[in-house]
Amino acid sequence: MEFLSYFGGVFEPVALALLFGGTIGGLILGATPGLSPTMAVALLIPFTFHLAPTQGLILLGAAYTSTVAGGAVSAILLKIPGAPANIATALDGNEMAKRGEGARALQLSFLASGVGGLIGVMLLIFLTPVLAQWALQFGFPHLFWIAILGVTVIGSLDSKSFVKGLLSGCIGLWLSTIGYDDIQGAERFVFFDALSGGITIIPALIGLFAIPQVIEMFAKGRRESKVESLEVPKYSFMDSVRELFSSIRALSIGTVVGSVIGLIPGVGGQIAGLVAYDQARNFSPLKDKFGTGHSEGVIAAESANNAMVGPSLVPLLTLSIPGSPTAAVLLGGLLIHGIFPGSDIFTNHPEVVWTFINSMLIGQILMVIFGIYTAAWAARIAKAPVPIMASGVLVLALFGSYSVGQSMGDVQIMLILGVGMYILEKFGFSAAPLVLGLILGPIAADNFITGSRIADAQDGPWVYFFTGPLNIVLVTMVVASIGYSFWTNMLRSTFADKSQKSAGEAPAE
């Protein structure tokens, strides 16, 4: 209970002001397409140079937590994930917003984020030494199998067609190979100079989700451009709380998946949200409702996104191994102030570390309060006239794509992918499996190539990739996931065929 003695540091005037500012600023940055949690924290690091180490970390931690949750705002209202971690949120959240339930979806997303985040930080507080040793067991073969496990859910992300979901994922995997191979230095599919650095995830994310929306809005023209009432249905806070805890299965799955994946160095929140979404659907008796505006999809995805925040700091603080890209930026924030993470950081700098962790605990609560307070107001965005909405989304898309690397090449890639995705959507393909393939491709390829080289110097690939308790567990999960996906797809196809036959054989009245 050592952390309790350092709670007072969080409530010092300067620290509390930074906590409030970081939380509010993070929600705003997270809701802006293109400004990922990693970029938000990186932008704030220069502001910490003249702050005390504890104060600087409080600002960065608050921004990290709230930016992950804030990305749900644009994902739900505009179907543009604020960050890769919010991809799964857009699948059901935007459908709810289209039905006029944007405020309800936002309330549920912030509440789920708060619950998942609180549990994740509690894991960080109580289980850090044990979890750090467990996280250290993950090597190249294990990270490869985790990426493959993520690939196995690609087909089921497109609820309309399993085959088209797989094809979308394959397109994403191919796109991930474009550019120079980081390990071998080979040039792959570089058709013009802008592709030499590969396809960056943020421009791709914006292009694949935002541009088809913009084209569709402009295609509607002024036919649906009349100004609708900006009043949105009001949802009681307690109603949202009751709905959240009535969906305890989705909340539990999201929290557990996010906590486990957060511990694994280099995996990231984008996989946590998508895997949690897939598992919540697999265990739900209402599978067919996912993707149509089902609140459990939002709850599972958002609880996973924030549950991974606390555990992602376990390997960072105890082993100096960042558990996520944002944690890597936080490592830079620590080093700037002369604090070197390691097994003795809780002994040498307890006031800094415990105050920082306690601030994240309080930050989760503040994030929920501010998020709930602004949910109804933010939901009015979905009621804006179509031409204004389309113009605003296009400006945000251009700004977000350019801001990543200050490169017009990223803007060109974003536009090309967006137009391509618009065409693919006309044939029934979905953006979510494609983005997941784009994210998982480099993780699987880099870990497989590096692991293969190590395996050649030891006992060979078979022993390296298929033996050992952790490898066996992960391979079993991959096989089970593939089998389950095919089984559920066959059941769905059989049920659809029977329904069509019954409809065709029904006697005419």
C-alpha positions as CSV (number, residue, x, y, z in Angstrom):
1,M,0.0,0.0,0.0
2,E,3.0,2.3,-0.5
3,F,1.2,4.2,-3.3
4,L,-1.3,5.6,-0.8
5,S,1.3,7.7,1.0
6,Y,2.0,9.6,-2.3
7,F,-1.6,10.5,-3.2
8,G,-1.1,14.0,-1.7
9,G,1.3,14.9,-4.5
10,V,-1.5,14.6,-7.0
11,F,-3.6,17.3,-5.3
12,E,-0.9,20.0,-5.1
13,P,-2.1,23.0,-7.1
14,V,0.3,22.8,-10.0
15,A,0.0,19.1,-10.3
16,L,-3.8,19.2,-10.2
17,A,-3.9,22.0,-12.8
18,L,-1.6,19.9,-15.1
19,L,-3.9,16.9,-14.6
20,F,-7.0,18.9,-15.5
21,G,-5.2,20.5,-18.5
22,G,-3.8,17.2,-19.8
23,T,-7.1,15.4,-19.5
24,I,-9.1,18.1,-21.3
25,G,-6.4,18.7,-23.9
26,G,-6.1,14.9,-24.5
27,L,-9.8,14.6,-25.1
28,I,-9.6,17.4,-27.7
29,L,-6.5,16.0,-29.4
30,G,-7.9,12.5,-29.4
31,A,-11.0,13.6,-31.1
32,T,-9.0,15.2,-33.9
33,P,-8.3,12.7,-36.7
34,G,-4.6,12.2,-37.3
35,L,-3.5,13.2,-33.8
36,S,-2.8,9.8,-32.2
37,P,-1.9,9.3,-28.5
38,T,1.7,8.9,-29.5
39,M,1.8,12.2,-31.3
40,A,-0.2,14.0,-28.6
41,V,2.3,12.9,-25.9
42,A,5.3,13.7,-28.2
43,L,3.9,17.2,-28.8
44,L,3.6,17.9,-25.1
45,I,7.2,16.7,-24.1
46,P,8.8,20.1,-24.9
47,F,6.4,21.7,-22.3
48,T,7.8,19.4,-19.6
49,F,11.4,20.7,-19.9
50,H,11.0,23.3,-17.2
51,L,8.6,21.3,-15.0
52,A,9.6,19.1,-12.1
53,P,9.8,15.4,-13.2
54,T,6.6,14.5,-11.3
55,Q,4.7,17.4,-12.9
56,G,5.9,16.6,-16.4
57,L,4.9,12.9,-16.1
58,I,1.5,13.9,-14.7
59,L,0.9,16.0,-17.8
60,L,2.0,13.3,-20.2
61,G,0.1,10.5,-18.4
62,A,-3.1,12.5,-18.4
63,A,-2.8,13.2,-22.1
64,Y,-2.0,9.5,-22.9
65,T,-5.1,8.3,-21.0
66,S,-7.6,10.8,-22.3
67,T,-6.3,10.8,-25.9
68,V,-7.0,7.1,-26.2
69,A,-10.6,7.6,-25.0
70,G,-11.1,10.9,-26.9
71,G,-10.4,9.1,-30.2
72,A,-13.9,7.5,-29.8
73,V,-15.5,10.9,-30.4
74,S,-14.6,11.1,-34.1
75,A,-14.9,7.3,-34.5
76,I,-18.5,7.4,-33.3
77,L,-19.7,10.6,-34.9
78,L,-17.8,10.7,-38.1
79,K,-16.6,7.1,-38.6
80,I,-13.0,8.4,-38.6
81,P,-11.1,6.7,-35.8
82,G,-9.1,9.3,-33.8
83,A,-6.3,6.7,-33.5
84,P,-5.8,3.1,-34.6
85,A,-7.0,2.0,-31.2
86,N,-10.5,3.3,-32.0
87,I,-11.0,1.3,-35.2
88,A,-13.3,-1.3,-33.6
89,T,-15.3,1.5,-31.9
90,A,-16.3,2.9,-35.2
91,L,-17.9,-0.4,-36.4
92,D,-20.9,-0.1,-34.1
93,G,-20.5,3.4,-32.7
94,N,-21.1,5.2,-36.0
95,E,-24.2,3.0,-36.7
96,M,-25.6,4.2,-33.3
97,A,-24.9,7.8,-34.2
98,K,-26.7,7.4,-37.5
99,R,-29.8,6.3,-35.6
100,G,-29.5,9.5,-33.5
101,E,-27.9,7.7,-30.5
102,G,-24.5,9.4,-30.7
103,A,-24.8,10.8,-27.2
104,R,-25.6,7.4,-25.8
105,A,-22.7,5.8,-27.6
106,L,-20.3,8.4,-26.4
107,Q,-21.5,8.0,-22.8
108,L,-21.0,4.3,-23.0
109,S,-17.6,4.6,-24.6
110,F,-16.3,7.0,-21.8
111,L,-17.8,4.8,-19.0
112,A,-16.3,1.7,-20.5
113,S,-12.9,3.4,-21.0
114,G,-13.0,4.6,-17.4
115,V,-13.8,1.1,-16.0
116,G,-11.1,-0.6,-18.2
117,G,-8.6,2.2,-17.4
118,L,-9.1,2.0,-13.6
119,I,-8.6,-1.8,-13.7
120,G,-5.5,-1.4,-15.9
121,V,-4.0,1.1,-13.5
122,M,-4.8,-1.1,-10.5
123,L,-2.9,-4.0,-12.2
124,L,0.0,-1.6,-12.7
125,I,-0.1,-0.7,-9.0
126,F,-0.4,-4.2,-7.4
127,L,1.1,-6.7,-9.9
128,T,4.0,-4.8,-11.4
129,P,6.9,-7.1,-10.3
130,V,5.0,-10.3,-11.3
131,L,3.7,-9.0,-14.6
132,A,7.0,-7.6,-15.6
133,Q,8.7,-11.0,-15.4
134,W,5.8,-12.5,-17.3
135,A,6.1,-9.9,-20.1
136,L,9.8,-10.6,-20.3
137,Q,9.0,-14.1,-21.6
138,F,7.7,-12.8,-24.9
139,G,10.2,-13.1,-27.7
140,F,10.2,-12.9,-31.5
141,P,8.3,-16.2,-32.1
142,H,5.6,-15.2,-29.6
143,L,5.1,-11.8,-31.1
144,F,4.8,-13.4,-34.5
145,W,2.1,-15.8,-33.3
146,I,0.2,-12.9,-31.6
147,A,0.2,-11.0,-34.9
148,I,-1.0,-14.1,-36.7
149,L,-3.8,-14.5,-34.0
150,G,-4.8,-11.0,-34.9
151,V,-4.8,-11.9,-38.6
152,T,-7.2,-14.8,-37.9
153,V,-10.0,-12.4,-36.8
154,I,-9.8,-10.4,-40.0
155,G,-12.4,-12.4,-41.9
156,S,-15.0,-12.0,-39.1
157,L,-14.6,-8.3,-38.8
158,D,-16.7,-7.9,-42.0
159,S,-20.0,-9.2,-40.8
160,K,-21.5,-9.1,-44.3
161,S,-19.1,-11.5,-46.0
162,F,-16.4,-13.7,-44.5
163,V,-14.6,-14.1,-47.8
164,K,-14.7,-10.4,-48.6
165,G,-13.3,-9.8,-45.0
166,L,-10.4,-12.1,-45.7
167,L,-9.7,-10.5,-49.1
168,S,-9.8,-7.0,-47.5
169,G,-7.3,-8.2,-44.9
170,C,-5.1,-9.6,-47.6
171,I,-5.1,-6.3,-49.4
172,G,-4.0,-4.7,-46.1
173,L,-1.2,-7.2,-45.6
174,W,0.0,-6.4,-49.2
175,L,-0.1,-2.7,-48.5
176,S,2.0,-3.2,-45.4
177,T,4.9,-4.6,-47.5
178,I,5.2,-1.4,-49.6
179,G,8.4,0.5,-49.0
180,Y,11.9,-0.6,-47.9
181,D,12.2,-3.7,-45.8
182,D,13.6,-2.6,-42.4
183,I,15.6,-5.8,-41.9
184,Q,16.8,-6.7,-45.4
185,G,16.8,-3.3,-47.0
186,A,15.0,-4.5,-50.1
187,E,12.7,-2.1,-52.1
188,R,9.2,-3.4,-52.5
189,F,6.4,-2.0,-54.7
190,V,7.7,1.6,-54.6
191,F,5.8,2.9,-57.6
192,F,6.6,6.6,-56.8
193,D,8.8,8.5,-54.3
194,A,6.1,9.0,-51.7
195,L,5.9,5.2,-51.1
196,S,9.6,4.8,-50.4
197,G,9.0,5.1,-46.7
198,G,6.0,2.8,-46.8
199,I,2.4,3.6,-45.9
200,T,2.2,5.3,-42.6
201,I,-0.8,4.1,-40.5
202,I,-2.3,7.5,-39.7
203,P,-2.7,8.7,-43.3
204,A,-4.0,5.3,-44.2
205,L,-6.4,5.2,-41.4
206,I,-7.8,8.7,-42.3
207,G,-8.0,7.9,-46.0
208,L,-9.7,4.5,-45.7
209,F,-12.3,5.7,-43.2
210,A,-12.7,9.4,-43.9
211,I,-12.5,9.8,-47.7
212,P,-15.2,7.3,-48.6
213,Q,-17.5,9.2,-46.2
214,V,-16.6,12.5,-47.8
215,I,-17.2,11.2,-51.3
216,E,-20.5,9.7,-50.2
217,M,-21.6,13.0,-48.6
218,F,-20.7,15.1,-51.7
219,A,-22.4,12.5,-53.9
220,K,-25.7,13.2,-52.0
221,G,-25.3,16.8,-52.8
222,R,-27.9,19.3,-51.7
223,R,-30.7,16.7,-51.8
224,E,-30.2,16.0,-48.1
225,S,-28.5,19.3,-47.2
226,K,-31.4,20.8,-45.3
227,V,-30.6,21.9,-41.8
228,E,-31.9,19.4,-39.3
229,S,-32.6,20.2,-35.6
230,L,-29.4,20.2,-33.6
231,E,-31.3,18.9,-30.6
232,V,-30.3,15.4,-29.7
233,P,-32.1,12.9,-27.4
234,K,-30.9,13.2,-23.8
235,Y,-29.7,10.1,-22.1
236,S,-29.6,9.8,-18.3
237,F,-26.1,9.2,-16.8
238,M,-27.6,6.4,-14.6
239,D,-29.3,4.8,-17.7
240,S,-25.9,4.6,-19.3
241,V,-24.4,3.2,-16.1
242,R,-27.1,0.5,-15.9
243,E,-26.6,-0.4,-19.6
244,L,-22.9,-0.6,-19.1
245,F,-23.1,-3.1,-16.2
246,S,-25.9,-5.0,-17.9
247,S,-23.3,-5.7,-20.6
248,I,-20.8,-7.1,-18.1
249,R,-19.7,-9.9,-20.4
250,A,-18.5,-7.4,-23.1
251,L,-17.0,-5.2,-20.4
252,S,-15.1,-8.1,-18.8
253,I,-13.8,-9.4,-22.1
254,G,-12.6,-6.0,-23.2
255,T,-10.9,-5.3,-19.9
256,V,-9.1,-8.7,-19.7
257,V,-8.0,-8.6,-23.4
258,G,-6.8,-5.1,-23.1
259,S,-4.8,-5.8,-19.9
260,V,-3.1,-8.8,-21.3
261,I,-2.2,-7.3,-24.6
262,G,-1.0,-4.1,-22.9
263,L,1.6,-6.1,-21.1
264,I,3.2,-7.5,-24.3
265,P,5.9,-5.1,-25.6
266,G,5.3,-3.7,-29.1
267,V,1.7,-4.9,-29.7
268,G,-0.3,-1.8,-29.0
269,G,-3.9,-0.7,-28.4
270,Q,-5.2,-1.1,-31.9
271,I,-4.9,-4.9,-31.6
272,A,-6.4,-4.9,-28.1
273,G,-9.6,-3.1,-29.3
274,L,-10.1,-5.4,-32.4
275,V,-9.4,-8.6,-30.6
276,A,-11.7,-7.7,-27.7
277,Y,-14.4,-6.7,-30.2
278,D,-14.0,-10.1,-32.0
279,Q,-14.1,-12.1,-28.8
280,A,-17.1,-10.2,-27.4
281,R,-19.0,-11.0,-30.5
282,N,-17.9,-14.7,-30.4
283,F,-19.2,-15.1,-26.8
284,S,-22.4,-13.1,-27.4
285,P,-25.7,-14.7,-28.1
286,L,-26.5,-11.7,-30.3
287,K,-23.6,-12.1,-32.8
288,D,-25.6,-10.8,-35.7
289,K,-26.2,-7.5,-34.1
290,F,-22.5,-6.6,-34.0
291,G,-21.7,-4.1,-36.8
292,T,-25.3,-2.8,-36.9
293,G,-25.1,-0.4,-33.9
294,H,-24.8,-2.8,-31.0
295,S,-23.7,-1.1,-27.8
296,E,-21.7,-4.2,-26.6
297,G,-19.3,-3.6,-29.6
298,V,-18.5,-0.1,-28.3
299,I,-18.2,-1.3,-24.7
300,A,-15.8,-4.1,-25.5
301,A,-13.6,-2.0,-27.8
302,E,-13.3,1.0,-25.5
303,S,-12.8,-0.9,-22.3
304,A,-9.9,-2.8,-24.0
305,N,-8.3,0.4,-25.4
306,N,-8.0,2.0,-21.9
307,A,-7.3,-1.2,-20.0
308,M,-4.1,-1.6,-22.0
309,V,-2.8,1.8,-20.9
310,G,-1.7,0.8,-17.3
311,P,-0.2,-2.6,-18.2
312,S,1.7,-1.1,-21.1
313,L,3.7,0.9,-18.5
314,V,4.7,-2.3,-16.6
315,P,7.6,-3.4,-18.9
316,L,8.5,0.3,-19.3
317,L,8.9,1.1,-15.6
318,T,10.5,-2.2,-14.5
319,L,12.4,-3.4,-17.6
320,S,12.9,-0.2,-19.7
321,I,11.0,-1.9,-22.5
322,P,8.0,0.2,-23.8
323,G,4.8,-1.8,-24.1
324,S,3.4,0.5,-26.8
325,P,4.6,3.3,-29.1
326,T,3.2,5.9,-26.7
327,A,5.0,4.3,-23.8
328,A,8.2,4.7,-25.8
329,V,7.6,8.4,-26.0
330,L,7.0,8.4,-22.2
331,L,10.4,6.7,-21.8
332,G,11.9,9.8,-23.5
333,G,10.1,12.0,-21.0
334,L,11.6,10.0,-18.1
335,L,15.2,10.1,-19.6
336,I,15.0,13.9,-20.2
337,H,14.7,14.3,-16.4
338,G,17.5,11.9,-15.6
339,I,15.2,9.1,-14.5
340,F,16.2,5.7,-15.8
341,P,13.5,3.0,-15.6
342,G,14.5,-0.4,-14.1
343,S,13.9,-2.8,-11.3
344,D,15.1,-0.2,-8.8
345,I,13.0,2.8,-10.0
346,F,10.5,2.3,-7.2
347,T,13.4,2.4,-4.7
348,N,15.3,5.4,-6.1
349,H,12.4,7.6,-7.3
350,P,9.3,6.4,-5.4
351,E,7.8,9.9,-5.1
352,V,8.0,10.4,-8.9
353,V,6.7,7.0,-9.9
354,W,3.9,6.6,-7.4
355,T,2.6,10.2,-7.8
356,F,2.6,9.6,-11.6
357,I,0.7,6.3,-11.3
358,N,-1.8,7.8,-8.8
359,S,-2.4,10.7,-11.2
360,M,-3.4,8.2,-13.9
361,L,-5.9,6.7,-11.4
362,I,-7.4,10.1,-10.8
363,G,-7.1,11.0,-14.5
364,Q,-9.4,8.1,-15.5
365,I,-12.1,9.5,-13.3
366,L,-11.7,13.0,-14.6
367,M,-11.7,11.7,-18.2
368,V,-15.1,10.0,-17.6
369,I,-16.5,13.2,-16.0
370,F,-15.4,15.5,-18.8
371,G,-16.3,13.0,-21.5
372,I,-19.8,12.5,-20.1
373,Y,-20.4,16.2,-19.7
374,T,-19.5,16.9,-23.3
375,A,-21.1,13.8,-24.9
376,A,-24.5,15.4,-25.7
377,W,-22.9,18.6,-27.0
378,A,-20.4,16.6,-29.2
379,A,-23.2,14.5,-30.6
380,R,-24.7,17.5,-32.3
381,I,-21.9,17.3,-34.9
382,A,-23.8,14.3,-36.4
383,K,-26.8,16.6,-37.0
384,A,-24.9,19.2,-39.0
385,P,-25.9,19.8,-42.7
386,V,-24.3,17.4,-45.1
387,P,-22.2,19.9,-47.2
388,I,-20.8,21.5,-44.0
389,M,-20.0,18.1,-42.5
390,A,-18.3,16.9,-45.7
391,S,-16.2,20.1,-45.9
392,G,-15.2,19.9,-42.3
393,V,-14.2,16.2,-42.5
394,L,-12.2,16.8,-45.6
395,V,-10.3,19.7,-43.9
396,L,-9.6,17.5,-40.9
397,A,-8.5,14.6,-43.2
398,L,-6.0,16.8,-45.0
399,F,-4.7,18.4,-41.8
400,G,-4.4,15.1,-40.0
401,S,-2.5,13.4,-42.9
402,Y,-0.1,16.3,-43.4
403,S,0.6,16.7,-39.7
404,V,2.1,13.2,-39.3
405,G,5.3,13.9,-41.3
406,Q,4.7,17.4,-42.8
407,S,4.7,15.6,-46.2
408,M,2.4,16.1,-49.2
409,G,3.3,12.5,-50.1
410,D,1.2,11.3,-47.1
411,V,-1.7,13.4,-48.3
412,Q,-1.4,11.8,-51.8
413,I,-1.4,8.4,-50.2
414,M,-4.3,9.2,-48.1
415,L,-6.4,10.4,-51.1
416,I,-5.4,7.4,-53.3
417,L,-6.3,4.9,-50.5
418,G,-9.6,6.8,-49.8
419,V,-10.7,6.7,-53.4
420,G,-9.7,3.0,-53.7
421,M,-11.7,2.2,-50.5
422,Y,-14.7,4.0,-51.9
423,I,-14.7,1.8,-54.9
424,L,-14.1,-1.4,-52.8
425,E,-17.0,-0.5,-50.6
426,K,-19.3,-0.4,-53.6
427,F,-18.5,-4.1,-54.1
428,G,-19.2,-4.9,-50.4
429,F,-15.7,-4.7,-48.9
430,S,-14.9,-3.2,-45.5
431,A,-12.2,-0.9,-44.3
432,A,-11.7,-2.5,-40.8
433,P,-10.2,-5.8,-42.0
434,L,-7.9,-3.9,-44.4
435,V,-6.6,-1.6,-41.7
436,L,-6.0,-4.5,-39.4
437,G,-3.9,-6.3,-42.1
438,L,-1.9,-3.1,-42.6
439,I,-1.2,-2.9,-38.9
440,L,-0.3,-6.5,-38.3
441,G,1.7,-7.1,-41.5
442,P,4.9,-5.4,-40.3
443,I,4.6,-7.0,-36.8
444,A,4.3,-10.5,-38.2
445,A,7.0,-10.0,-41.0
446,D,9.6,-8.4,-38.8
447,N,9.3,-10.9,-36.0
448,F,9.2,-13.8,-38.4
449,I,12.3,-12.7,-40.3
450,T,14.3,-11.9,-37.1
451,G,13.1,-15.1,-35.4
452,S,14.0,-17.2,-38.5
453,R,17.6,-15.9,-38.4
454,I,17.9,-16.8,-34.7
455,A,16.3,-20.2,-35.4
456,D,18.9,-21.0,-38.1
457,A,21.7,-20.4,-35.6
458,Q,20.0,-22.6,-33.1
459,D,17.9,-25.7,-33.5
460,G,15.9,-24.7,-36.5
461,P,12.6,-23.0,-37.2
462,W,10.4,-25.8,-36.0
463,V,11.8,-25.9,-32.5
464,Y,12.0,-22.1,-32.3
465,F,8.4,-21.4,-33.4
466,F,6.5,-24.5,-32.3
467,T,7.9,-25.7,-29.0
468,G,7.8,-24.3,-25.5
469,P,4.6,-23.7,-23.4
470,L,4.0,-20.2,-24.6
471,N,4.4,-21.1,-28.3
472,I,2.0,-24.1,-27.9
473,V,-0.6,-22.0,-26.2
474,L,-0.5,-19.3,-28.9
475,V,-0.5,-21.8,-31.8
476,T,-3.5,-23.5,-30.2
477,M,-5.3,-20.2,-29.9
478,V,-4.5,-19.4,-33.6
479,V,-5.9,-22.8,-34.8
480,A,-9.0,-22.5,-32.5
481,S,-9.6,-19.0,-33.8
482,I,-9.4,-20.1,-37.5
483,G,-11.7,-23.1,-36.8
484,Y,-14.2,-21.0,-34.9
485,S,-14.3,-18.4,-37.7
486,F,-15.0,-21.0,-40.4
487,W,-17.5,-22.8,-38.2
488,T,-19.5,-19.7,-37.4
489,N,-19.4,-18.7,-41.1
490,M,-20.7,-22.1,-42.2
491,L,-23.5,-21.8,-39.6
492,R,-24.4,-18.4,-40.8
493,S,-24.5,-19.5,-44.4
494,T,-26.6,-22.6,-43.6
495,F,-29.1,-20.5,-41.6
496,A,-29.3,-18.0,-44.5
497,D,-29.9,-20.7,-47.0
498,K,-32.7,-22.3,-44.9
499,S,-34.3,-18.9,-44.4
500,Q,-34.3,-18.3,-48.2
501,K,-35.8,-21.7,-48.8
502,S,-38.5,-21.2,-46.2
503,A,-39.3,-17.8,-47.7
504,G,-39.5,-19.3,-51.2
505,E,-41.7,-22.3,-50.1
506,A,-44.1,-20.1,-48.1
507,P,-47.6,-20.4,-49.7
508,A,-48.9,-17.3,-51.3
509,E,-52.0,-15.8,-49.7
